Amino acid sequence: MAQGSNFVDYVKVCCRSGHGGAGSAHLHRDKHTAKGGPDGGDGGRGGHIILKGSSQHWTLLHLKYRKHIIAADGERGGASLRSGATGTDEILEVPLGTVAKDAETGEVLFEITADGETQILTPGGKGGLGNWHFKSATQQTPRHAQPGIPGKEQWVILELKVLADVGLVGFPNAGKSTLLSVVSAAKPEIANYPFTTLVPNLGIVGYRDSKSFVMADIPGIIEGASQGKGLGYRFLRHIERNSVLLFMVPSDTDRTIAEEYNILLNELTTYNRELLDKPRLLAVTKSDMLDEELQNEMKLQLPPHIPYIFISSVAGKNIQELKDMLWRTINS
């Protein structure tokens, strides 16, 4: 099994909330009262299906094989104004950055972004009112009560957008996985062929004075990814949740560095123009073989108005300086 194959960022589930319990139409009777008034209690609410943010989860794997999520029904109302018990809620813990969508319409229902945050995904049906609610001056002994409202059944899509401080953006083989393996304890699969990274890899990058930040190696983009080519939309959505974008272009690219950077930028902005608002940095990778003269020549080809640095993950060139740049940008 390839490393990361347990990373699941998309599930489709059928959610059925609980039915509301029926109200009671009971009339009070005891040894002293032959014809008492209405005392039927209300039915209990049906159970909700609730999403709860959990910082302990990084993936939706635990929901992959739960195709049907069913909450309990509310109980019927009883005599002596006793309300029926509320149906037990079904609480699903999900990673931060999980988006819930209606599977039929594609409408975004909400997004979970905080640890412990709860949102009702599928509300339970209301319990019916007991007959005591319907007592009036003209109707002293109502013999009817409301039925409970049925629960709701719907197909829902849960999508995860990885939350990270720094998202690595580059074509396959730009050196993203190698950088992550050098600056963090993450052990991404690394090989010299496209799409080695098939899932986002997260790493905690240690910084000065015991500080740290989270870096995400997003699978390589290809031209046309914003139209769904290659791995397409599936991975571009993860970039939406990163605070800073680190563009990585290898020094041995067949194009100029500016050309490659602009293609990457175009793919991102075609997908979502709001990505232009994020801070961007440029790392020219695999630069350990460049002498100073060649490096100065390449600086003339760099895209304007973007902070840049020449690095080599293998040789350790400028890695601490890169961390400093990223830390300043994250906290600016």
Buried (B, 14 or more C-beta within 10 A) or exposed (E): EEEBEEBBBEBBBBBBBBBBBBBBBBBBEEEEEEEEEBBBBBBBBBBBBBBBBBEEBBBBBBBBEEEEBBBBBBBBBBBEBBBBBBBBBBBBBBBBBBBBBEBEEEEEBBBBBEEEBBBBBBBBBBBBBBBBBBBEEEEEEBEEBBBBBBBBEBEBBBBBBBBBBBBBBBBBBBBBBBBBBBBBEBEBBBEEEBBBBBBBBBBBBEBEEEEEBBBBBBBBBBEEBBEEEBBBEBBBBBBBBBBBBBBBBBBEBEEBBBBBBEBBBEBBEBBEEEBEEBBBBBBBBBBBEBEEEEEEEBEEEBBEEBEBBBBBBEEEBBBEEBBBBBBEBBEE
